[in-house]
Amino acid sequence: MRKKKILFSVLGLGALFTLASCGDNSNSEEIEKLKQEITQLKEENESLTNDKEALTNDKTAITDEKNQLEEEVDNLSKVAYPNKDNTNCRISLDEFNQISDISKISNDKDVIVKTYDIDDELLSIYKISLGENDTIFDKFTQLADVEYTNESWGPYVKSIDGMINDDKYYASIFVNDSYANNGIGSLDQELNDGDVVTFKPEFNSYSNPTYDEVDIKVDKIIYNYYKHAKEYANKIGYVDYNLAFAYKKLEKLGYDVDTRTMYSKTIKSRIVNNENNFSTDGSAFKTALAYYCGGFEELQDTISNFANRDVDINGQWNETNLAYYYNTEQVVGTNCNDSVSIVNKLKSLTLGMDETSCMIVTALHQIDSEKCKNFDQTLKPGFTENGFSYSAYGYDTCNCSSTAQAILAFGAIGKNIRNDEYKVNDKDMIEALLSYYSEEDCLFYDYDGDVYNLQYATPQAISALISYKLLKAGKSSNIYEA
């Protein structure tokens, strides 16, 4: 625009000079004014030229600064990553536009994987680095003991590091405490560096519609006792005959039972040191039998000798011990000289509404199931919403041990004690038994704060729950059967 203005002014000036040369001197002032304007335009043009040169110099300076910065970045990158390609770096600048940090931009991801068991206890933690071509499934299955099946949608995780031993549960996946949107086979697409992946057992309610919250709690209590059996045996200080049988039955429920871990050598030594008492002391014998069931085969000869001796069924052996004796014979595989007499004695007994009858039924049902078929109706009047109250041992109120014995009797005759016909005020005996369970220390108590009967309440309650779980799984629920 300015060039045009200058051009017009020059033309105008030429015309003015032409006029002037023609003798018109009246416009001298106007000519002078035009001269001044031309001078001003020349100065402006010179200024624009200087500005152009300055911009060119600035561009050169910026280019030099950029080259210097790239060189500085490259040098810093070589220090940070001396053995790697120095491309794809993230640069952080401070408030003065000086480089404050440099980090490598990469597709690698570091993720943490945690696994929990059915009891919600942490099993293991893994740190996994995923390269550009790695998958979480491939890397994780190399590190952990992953049980899975290949389905149409991809790998289906059933268990990790033994977290699940029950096919009614599956391993649910969480990413940063939220349910994952993908299975483990395609989990990579939602993972970022630093994410935490968690695997937890979750009950498959869709495939198990007959299970409820009570059944799930039973599963967790049994699993907890299985996992900490030795600790509880040491804490209780007693080896229960009932639990020894029941614990072995866990094998039928998919547990990898190492029964020897259930008992401490400290307790074992107390019994072994009193082997001579086995021939006369029924309680000592039952404790030794518990050890035998617990995997201490070195006691087999002692137990067999004891089982083969003559039994005075009308003497020191009360009705409960006769039932114990018969059940022992089935497990050990021996027959004493008085086996026939024991069977006949058991068949002649009258079944009442007490714990002794509950114990007798566990043996008698193997001998005369017809006589036991209505025993559930015999016990039913003794049920309350707080459990079973009719005891042969002087208890006049409901308690954990008596309730457990009633449940064991129901298991022996194959009756589901949670059926509606046995409920009192819409509460069944399993729910009543669970009311004696302490979430604080995972033990059962006959009464609040009762320590004296701790050695009976917990083992018998666990035995009763195992019997119920066997029944629920469609298996024989008489824990005393061989």
C-alpha positions, 0 to 999 in steps of 0.5 A, a space after each residue: 500500500 505504501 509502495 502505491 502511495 509513493 508511486 502516486 506521489 511521484 507521478 503527482 509530483 511529476 505532473 506538478 513539475 510539468 505544470 510548473 514548467 508551464 509557468 504556473 507558480 501559484 502552487 509553490 506551497 503545495 509543491 513544498 508540502 508534497 516534497 515533505 511528504 515524499 521525504 517522510 515516506 522514504 523514512 518510513 520505507 527505510 524503517 520497514 527495511 530495518 524491521 525486516 532485517 531485525 525479524 530475519 535476525 530474530 528467526 536466525 536466533 530462534 533457530 540457533 536456540 532450538 538447535 542448542 536446546 535439541 543438543 542439550 536434550 540429546 546430551 541429557 538423554 544420553 546420561 539418563 539412558 546411556 544404553 537406549 535409543 534417545 528418541 521419544 523423550 518427555 521434557 519438563 521445564 521449570 518456571 524459567 523455561 529451563 529443563 528440570 526433568 527428562 523421562 523416556 516415553 515408552 510403551 512399557 507398563 509396570 503393573 502390580 498383581 495381587 491375589 486373595 483367597 476365599 477368606 479375603 486374605 492376601 496370598 501373593 503380590 507380583 510386579 510385572 513389566 510388560 513390554 510392547 509385545 507382552 501380554 499380562 496373561 503370558 507374563 502372569 501364567 509364567 510367574 503364578 500357578 494359574 488354573 484356567 480353561 480356554 473358552 470361546 471368549 478366551 482364557 477363563 481363570 478358575 484359581 490362582 495359587 490355590 485361592 479356590 478349591 471349590 468350583 462354585 467360585 471363580 476368580 474375579 478381576 479388578 483394576 484399581 479396585 473397580 471390576 475389569 471390563 475385560 477378561 485376562 486374555 484381553 486385559 492389556 487394552 485397559 491397563 496403564 503403567 502403575 495399575 494394580 490388578 487384583 484377583 479375588 474369589 467370587 461366588 458364582 450365584 448364577 450357577 448355584 441358585 440354591 446357595 445363599 449368604 449362610 452357605 457362603 459363610 460356611 464355606 469361608 469358616 471351613 476354609 479358614 479352619 482348614 488353612 489354620 488348622 495347626 494354629 487352632 489345634 495349638 490354641 485349643 490344646 485339644 484333639 477332637 475325635 469328631 474333627 479328626 474324622 471330619 477333617 479327613 472328609 474334606 478330601 471329598 470336597 476338593 481340599 488338598 488335606 495334609 492331615 498331619 499338619 492339623 496337630 502339633 507335635 507338642 500335643 502328640 508327645 503328651 499322648 504318645 508318652 501315655 500309651 499305656 493308658 490306651 488300654 484302660 482309658 477310653 478318652 486317651 484312646 479316642 485322642 490317639 485315634 484322632 492322631 491316627 486320622 490325622 496322619 500319625 500312622 505310627 499309632 496304628 498298632 496301638 489303636 488296632 490292639 486296643 480295638 481288638 481287645 474285649 469290651 465290657 459293654 455293660 461296664 465302663 463303656 457307656 452308650 456314647 463310647 459304644 458308638 465311638 467304638 463302632 465308628 472306630 472299627 469302621 475307620 481302622 478296619 478292625 473287629 474286636 471279639 465283642 463286635 456283635 455284642 456292640 452292634 446288638 447293644 446299639 440296636 437295643 438302645 432307645 433314642 431320646 432327645 439328647 446329645 448321647 442319642 445324636 452320637 448313637 445315631 451316627 453309628 446306628 444308622 450304619 447298622 439299622 437305618 430303618 430305626 433312625 429314619 424318624 430321628 429328625 422328628 425326635 430331635 425337632 422339639 428340642 430346636 429353638 432359634 438359638 440352637 439345640 438345648 436338650 443335653 445329656 451333660 446337664 446344660 439347661 440352655 442352648 449352646 454350640 456343642 449341643 447344636 453341633 451334635 444335633 447337626 452331626 446326627 442329621 448329617 448321619 441320617 442324610 437330612 438337610 437341617 436347613 429345610 423349612 420344616 426344621 426352622 424356628 421363627 424362620 431360623 434354621 440350625 446352621 444359622 443358630 450354630 453360626 451365632 456362636 462364632 466369633 469373627 474376632 478370633 474365628 473360633 466357636 464358644 458355647 457361651 459368650 466368653 466361655 473358655 472352658 468348653 472351647 476345646 469342644 465347641 470349635 472342633 464339634 462346630 467345624 465337624 457339623 459344618 463339614 457334615 452339612 457341606 458334604 450333604 449340600 454337595 450331594 455326598 455322604 454326610 456321615 463323617 464317621 463312615 469309612 
